[in-house]
Amino acid sequence: MPFEFISILAELHGNLSFGIAAAGAGIGIGSVGLGAALAVGRNPGAFGKVLTISLICMALAEAIAIFGLIFVFTGLDIPKG
């Protein structure tokens, strides 16, 4: 019985790590989208520059979720402080 509980906790830890990474990426992408929409609303002529910068920033924010997924698949633990 205790060993089953340990395996369940191990699976939960991996899912929790990825969930936190995905939530952080989602918040980051939402923030970038909000900033881009506000910037284009204030200055519609800067649409091209804002779009380019926002796409780069969204890709960097999404990389956080990809790193979390790699940690889950490889079983690596996120270093603590």
Rosetta blueprint (number, residue, H / E / L):
1 M L
2 P H
3 F H
4 E H
5 F H
6 I H
7 S H
8 I H
9 L H
10 A H
11 E H
12 L H
13 H H
14 G H
15 N H
16 L H
17 S H
18 F H
19 G H
20 I H
21 A H
22 A H
23 A H
24 G H
25 A H
26 G H
27 I H
28 G H
29 I H
30 G H
31 S H
32 V H
33 G H
34 L H
35 G H
36 A H
37 A H
38 L H
39 A H
40 V H
41 G H
42 R H
43 N L
44 P H
45 G H
46 A H
47 F H
48 G H
49 K H
50 V H
51 L H
52 T H
53 I H
54 S H
55 L H
56 I H
57 C H
58 M H
59 A H
60 L H
61 A H
62 E H
63 A H
64 I H
65 A H
66 I H
67 F H
68 G H
69 L H
70 I H
71 F H
72 V H
73 F H
74 T H
75 G L
76 L L
77 D L
78 I L
79 P L
80 K L
81 G L
